[in-house]
Amino acid sequence: MEEQRILFTGGGTAGHVIVNTALIPYFHKENWQVDYIGSISGIEKELINSFDYVRYHRVSTGKLRRYMSIENFKDPFKILKGIYQSWKIIGKVRPQVIFSKGGFVSVPVIIAAWLRRTPTIIHESDFTPGLANKLATPFAKRILTTFPETENYLPAKKTTHVGAVIRKELITGTQAAGYQFTGLNKNKPVILIMGGSGGSRKINDMIRKNLSILLINYQVIHICGDDGIDETIQKEGYVQYKYVKEELNDLFAITDYIISRAGSNAIFEFLALNIPMLLIPLSLGASRGDQIVNAKSFKKQGYAVVLEEEKLTSETLMKSLEELVLSSAVMTHKMKQNEMLDSFNKVIDVIESTAKNH
């Protein structure tokens, strides 16, 4: 029997990798050979290298910018180089199927796969498709969506709504481990601050500006991002981390409220864990607006309080937090009523059937 082989791609931010990290262990357990194509130095390399059984391949990538830059003239050549490199890797690995989570690194991979006649499955997490996935859509075999409404933006014949793929280990955290890791206690509720894989300077600064007030009634876990740590701040009830991996499930176990950006993977994980959330989506000036639409959808369903970044002040932050706390019981009740689709198994079924028919 021919060995089963799968190749994953996606990167640029943690959101373009997390679903892959949820799926990879399953295929390894089922004795598939697992390979990954990512960028030379993106966050995906760090996250995937934690799987010692995955072969990581680096390719040249351009950045899909929506603004004028001299780099825009160089990037087509980087993408062409990436297509050639991916074409060679796919020819060597010979996967039956490729699974892509998007991000600019995925575009040359999916085009190369199309040239090799290797079927690609794209998973789109956001309410509206990202630019990379829009460019890659004509070359993909199947497209899977997290939000049901996303199907309206994509070709109907190849698009299927499957829901959010949640990392199973997130529900295995324990309060004992969370309190031990952070040094916090059960005396006050815990607020977890998350600004995305790169952190958020605006959110970080506003939290620290109001930290003394917050610590009167709450304890704060602050995940700051790569350059967000401020070692001059040493306060009881406040802990800060650059990035949390293995211990994140334990932090969730002791979290009462979350203040976060509105990346799709993250907010669906909060939903699965029934944690009330205050979402501060990236503004249109800093993004294509996908987080704004994600946040509006969750607010409409009663899962979140939303504060626009342009309106973020000390006053609006504290007012929104108060609204979150007052509505948390109703919010949690609505979250528990949400029937999360068995998305993990649905995605597995699509991947396995696509590979089988290749």
Summary of the structure (lengths in Angstrom):
residues: 358
radius of gyration: 20.6
end to end distance: 14.8
largest distance: 64.6
contacts: 1233
relative contact order: 0.12
helix: 47%
strand: 15%
